[in-house]
């Protein structure tokens, strides 16, 4: 998939909306166990963030199989919403549909694409995922905004990213975006250094929230405020309302969001 993504060129024939549906015969429980061990989820139950891996696989397949007006490598994940609609039986097939739509340019010229994914177990909606990606950066002069206030909540946990964390998570998730892998590949995509996947930070936050609350996270919405370079430390802070959280890196907000519990 990485090779196909690197070789695929933007298409001028791409429509405003792109969509496709794929069938997943079953969920690999061995993969779930490896994921849980790597992220920090207890046991072998299917955790909410694992569903993002299934959604992203369908999203990438859709972008590869359909004409798109942008390059896939180098896309930057800026926001994500993920919801599990009831229990999911790993042995049952899922029909996973994705729609890709280009968003109107922002005031500073930045361009985003929105990927809306739904997975169905027969007629029942099993889970839904909405992913917002930055396709083209805008003007820094016009795009500056006030800094997000640093929360003063209770620390829920911390973790340090290994230098190879991007490659290890890529092997686990299937997301081989060059911005996460090596110094040279990140620079080719316009980044100063390789950064961790936003979905990795989201998953770590969900694992720590479950540990702290003793409850299962069944929905999460988060925004990735600033990239986190490999080798850095993150601290998860609880917000003022139930389920609110922020991940700090070097005293800046790298990610913030809110989780819903079963």
PyMOL commands that set and color helices and strands:
alter all, ss='L'
color gray80, all
select helices_A, chain A and resi 2-7+29-39+50-65+140-143+165-173+178-180+183-188+198-213
alter helices_A, ss='H'
color red, helices_A
select strands_A, chain A and resi 17-24+76-84+94-102+111-121+124-136+155-160+217-224+233-238+244-249+252-261
alter strands_A, ss='S'
color yellow, strands_A
deselect
rebuild
show_as cartoon
